[in-house]
Amino acid sequence: MRIFQGWLAGGRVRAAKKRLAENPTARRYAELAQEHALLKDLDRALKVVEEGITAFPADADLRRMSGMFRQLGLEDRTRALARELETAPRPALWREMCEMLLEAGRLARAEDAAAQWFQTTQEGEAQYYRARARAERFFADRRRDDGRLAYELADAAEKLMEGDPRALDLRAQIAARAGAWGEARRDLSRLLEINPGDQALEARFRMAVAMFDGPKTIDQAFREVERSGRLADEPRDRDPKAPVVDSAESEAPVVAPARARPLLQQIARIPGIQAAFYLRGATALVQGPKGPTAERTARTVREILTVSRSAARRLGLGHAAEIRIEGDHGTLLMLPGELGSGALWIGGEVTRRHEEAVRDLSIAASSDEVAA
Amino acid sequence: MRALLEPLATVPGVQIAMLVSEDGVPIVVRGEARQESGGESVDDAEVLAGLTASWIADVCRAIAPISWNTPRHLVLRASRGTLIAMQAPRALLVVVIGRGVQAGELRLPMESAIARMEREIRVGNQRASGQTPAEADESTQPTGIFPARQAPAPTVAARVEPAKNRNSEPYGPSGE
């Protein structure tokens, strides 16, 4: 029966390959990958999807399939490792497990695995992986408790791992990203003693020296990160409490990428769009509503972005990537970026064109190109 | 209520599905309470419910100056998962999904869950007001493909079936 099924599936794969060769489209790539996946050949399915992504980089379905196949492959390897760890646990397997989970962003599981490893062996490396997992959570969620625990774990790991600079490096990284430049400088100077002449380390040390602006305890730094929601090495808004709202038709000079205005005007012409917003630092460009309405709406969009970013962090979901609010008013679609954000108020149904437009707006808001 | 959320919780990729009161108290929780990467902040469904209600309250406060009504459907997509909230009768339906799952895939199951909930509430209200379960069920069922056309109430005359030998047909001055 299994042979018969394999023969049938092989025929479907051959047919899918033939169709793809005749007319290579994103859908045909997806179909072939699906056939390979049905045969449980995930490696080949992933290869086909990656080939498809190279040919059709904008195709969302292929990207989604790539993520799914990677996830499935990871699950398989994790299960195999867990089985092996039950029978013959050894540091190499624990290390691979932790690395793989960290790479996949499965931070809670990575920390659990490292904790289990530490419980059985009391090794410093296990403590280091616990610290890394917790530090990643701190970088994503900016919670003070995560930062404090990551720092303590890195400290403990550093004491246990004699001659291994990884824990010290991690501690320096946590301190620098939190803004405790004094602590970071101390750790980096010790790292430079271990690795003299390392240019990357020297650059980090120079930065820590340049950024030092008075004594600040690590706890104060963590509290500041939690309050502001920003790490010390991230760009800061000029004055987020005083937004300058500028209707795109006005002539007032604003600091914004040069292509923001024409892009806003172009986007506002797409059917269904009631308003388009470009938000960066204290600047807000609005296309659609005018006067006080534009100002009020831009303030609203900015406030929703702020509360949503904070909510995503507090909920443990990481960085907010998209916010969608639907109601009687239509849909408010927002894409927050590192430097700025784009938003659209859409009257009817949200189409793919709208999604692409808001993505363009968000990219423009996050670009470094600035108008003269 | 648990049965209402069961189909939602079994959708692939759904980590947790819960019904939350407007002030952030979980009413029903289905699925894994522990999120993969969220740590202790969402281990507890109560925390998740409270934070979600607080986020929605913040959003409502933000949109008040531009006179928009309370949003019906909210999606917060983030790097490690997506939170979807939908207004249900006097509550919020909250679902957390993992990465790789599209929020749009959950729209129909969530709307169905809310529709079932509304129907349950209607039936409950009608039972409370003294209608028999059968009557209550009838009134909540769809009226057919032409809802505007009301079926006439069956009368005694309508129930008289004509006999095959026409003996029972009316006759006389008006029936001739």
Interface residues (C-beta under 8 A of the other chain):
Chain A: R64 G67 M68 Q71 G105 R106 L107 A108 R109 E111 R137 A140 D141 R143 D146 T293 R296 T297 R299 T300 E303 I304 V307 S308 A311 A312 R314 L315 G316 L317 G318 H319 A320 A321 E322 I323 R324 I325 E326 G327 D328 H329
Chain B: R34 Q35 E36 S37 G38 G39 S41 V42 L48 L51 T52 S54 W55 D58 V59 A62 I63 P65 I66 W68 N69 T70 P71 R72 H73 L74 V75 L76 R77 A78 S79 R80 G81 T82 L83 V96 R99 G100 Q102 A103
